[in-house]
Amino acid sequence: MSVGMLVLTVVAVLIFFGVLQRVLDRLHLTDRMALLLVAAMFVGTLLPNVTLGKVSVSLGGAVIPLGICVYLLIKADTGRERVRSLIGAVLTGAAVYGLSVLLPDEPEQMFIDPNLVYGLAGGVIAWLLGRSRRGAFICGVVGVILADVITACVNWRNGVDQQLVLGGAGIADTVVISGVLAVLLAELIGEITERIVRKRKERNNA
């Protein structure tokens, strides 16, 4: 089982036992909706990619995660949050692409899977830029996919004839790790910040 699928399995278990209820509430998702989406992503990664010319798209690794992002954009509280999320996604994509340029081309030259590095980096950057739980997830998912698009466009411009694979194989892991990590960081830091503010108010009122 890949890292991304392992993460999805853990997320499904946490959802089932109600551990992520607060996070789901912030994302405007019910337990049932979240479990169905996780299951759809899991199954979707096992299905053949949909190929259109030079573009190949994974249902579980790209279509469903992007669909969730569209839903979250629609559910965003303000237009400002939507704009910030989209700008953050572009910046996350640029950062992940820059990281891919700096890291060795051959995975064998690294002690860790590059896709895992991209996912972790994308998650942290997405949290920094997205701020809210919804924004963080959007930045994490869309940013990683945009980085793939940028890479393909650069290669095509340089005369390299290759297919653009969105959310396939290791990239699906990167998308999952980036999106989930971004949301968890936003939730963790948000919870810590809220507790600090609450304690300060209690002290001031004492």
C-alpha positions in Angstrom: 0.0 0.0 0.0 1.4 3.4 -1.0 1.8 6.2 1.5 -1.1 8.2 0.1 -3.5 5.2 0.4 -2.2 4.6 3.9 -3.0 8.2 4.8 -6.5 7.9 3.3 -7.1 4.7 5.3 -6.0 6.5 8.6 -8.2 9.4 7.7 -11.2 7.1 7.1 -10.7 5.4 10.5 -10.4 8.8 12.3 -13.6 10.0 10.5 -15.5 6.8 11.5 -14.6 7.3 15.2 -15.5 10.9 15.1 -12.0 12.2 15.8 -12.1 14.6 12.8 -15.6 15.9 13.5 -14.4 19.5 14.2 -12.3 19.6 11.0 -15.2 18.2 8.9 -17.5 20.9 10.3 -15.1 23.6 9.2 -15.0 22.0 5.8 -18.8 21.8 5.6 -18.7 18.0 5.2 -20.7 15.4 7.1 -19.2 12.1 8.2 -21.0 10.2 5.5 -19.9 12.7 2.8 -16.3 12.5 3.9 -16.2 8.7 4.1 -17.8 8.5 0.6 -15.2 10.9 -0.8 -12.3 9.0 0.8 -13.6 5.8 -0.6 -14.1 7.3 -4.0 -10.5 8.6 -4.0 -9.2 5.2 -2.9 -11.1 3.3 -5.6 -10.5 6.0 -8.2 -6.7 5.6 -7.9 -7.1 1.9 -8.8 -9.0 2.6 -12.0 -7.3 3.3 -15.3 -6.6 7.0 -16.1 -8.7 8.9 -18.5 -6.6 9.9 -21.4 -7.2 12.9 -23.7 -4.4 13.5 -26.2 -1.3 14.3 -24.2 -3.2 14.6 -20.9 -3.9 11.6 -18.7 -6.1 12.2 -15.6 -6.6 10.0 -12.6 -10.1 10.0 -11.1 -8.9 9.4 -7.5 -5.7 11.4 -7.7 -7.0 14.5 -9.5 -10.7 14.7 -10.5 -12.2 13.9 -7.1 -9.7 16.0 -5.1 -10.3 18.9 -7.5 -14.0 18.4 -7.2 -13.7 18.7 -3.4 -11.7 22.0 -3.9 -14.5 23.4 -6.1 -17.0 22.5 -3.4 -14.9 24.2 -0.7 -14.5 27.3 -2.8 -18.3 27.5 -3.2 -18.7 27.0 0.5 -16.1 29.6 1.4 -17.4 32.3 3.8 -16.2 35.3 1.8 -15.0 36.2 -1.6 -11.7 37.3 0.0 -11.2 33.7 1.3 -11.8 32.4 -2.3 -9.3 34.8 -3.8 -6.7 34.1 -1.1 -7.1 30.3 -1.6 -6.6 30.6 -5.4 -3.6 32.9 -5.0 -2.2 30.6 -2.4 -2.7 27.6 -4.7 -0.7 29.3 -7.5 2.1 30.2 -5.1 2.1 26.7 -3.6 2.3 25.3 -7.1 5.3 27.6 -8.0 7.0 26.6 -4.7 6.6 22.9 -5.3 7.8 23.3 -8.9 10.8 25.2 -7.7 11.6 22.4 -5.2 11.3 19.8 -8.0 13.9 21.8 -10.0 16.3 21.9 -7.0 16.0 18.3 -6.0 17.9 15.5 -7.9 16.2 14.2 -11.0 16.8 10.5 -10.1 14.9 9.2 -7.0 17.8 6.9 -6.3 19.9 9.9 -5.4 17.6 10.8 -2.4 17.1 8.9 0.8 13.4 9.6 0.7 10.8 9.4 -2.0 10.6 12.8 -3.8 6.8 12.6 -4.0 6.7 12.4 -0.2 9.0 15.5 0.0 6.8 17.4 -2.4 3.7 16.4 -0.5 5.1 17.4 2.9 6.5 20.7 1.5 3.2 21.4 -0.3 1.3 20.8 2.9 3.4 23.2 4.9 3.4 25.9 2.3 -0.3 25.5 1.7 -1.0 25.9 5.4 1.1 29.1 5.5 -0.7 30.5 2.5 -4.2 29.2 3.0 -4.7 30.0 6.7 -8.2 28.6 7.0 -8.9 24.8 6.8 -10.7 25.1 3.5 -8.0 27.4 2.1 -5.2 25.1 3.2 -6.7 22.1 1.6 -7.3 24.0 -1.7 -3.8 25.3 -1.7 -2.3 21.8 -1.0 -4.3 19.9 -3.6 -4.4 22.5 -6.4 -0.9 23.6 -5.8 0.6 20.2 -6.3 -1.4 19.6 -9.5 -0.4 23.0 -10.8 3.2 22.1 -10.2 2.8 19.1 -12.5 1.1 21.3 -15.1 4.0 23.8 -14.9 6.6 21.0 -15.3 4.8 19.6 -18.4 4.5 23.1 -20.0 8.2 23.7 -19.4 9.1 20.3 -20.9 6.9 20.9 -23.9 8.4 24.3 -24.5 11.9 22.7 -24.4 10.8 20.2 -27.1 10.3 17.2 -24.7 7.4 15.1 -26.0 5.8 13.6 -22.9 2.4 13.0 -21.5 1.0 15.2 -18.7 -0.3 12.8 -16.0 -2.5 14.5 -13.4 -2.8 12.6 -10.1 -1.3 9.4 -11.4 0.9 7.0 -9.5 3.2 8.8 -7.0 1.5 12.1 -7.7 -1.7 10.9 -6.2 0.2 10.3 -2.9 1.6 13.8 -3.1 -1.8 15.3 -3.6 -3.3 13.4 -0.7 -0.4 14.1 1.7 -0.3 17.8 0.8 -4.0 18.3 1.2 -4.4 16.3 4.4 -1.3 17.8 6.0 -2.3 21.3 5.2 -5.7 20.8 6.8 -4.3 19.1 9.9 -1.7 21.9 10.4 -4.4 24.6 10.0 -6.5 22.7 12.6 -3.7 22.2 15.0 -2.3 25.8 14.8 -5.8 27.2 14.8 -6.8 25.3 17.9 -3.6 26.3 19.7 -4.2 30.0 18.7 -7.8 29.9 19.9 -6.8 28.5 23.3 -4.2 31.1 23.8 -6.7 33.9 22.9 -9.3 32.3 25.2 -6.9 32.2 28.1 -5.8 35.8 27.6 -9.5 36.9 27.7 -10.1 34.9 30.8 -7.1 36.5 32.5 -8.2 40.0 31.4 -11.7 39.4 32.8 -10.4 37.9 36.0 
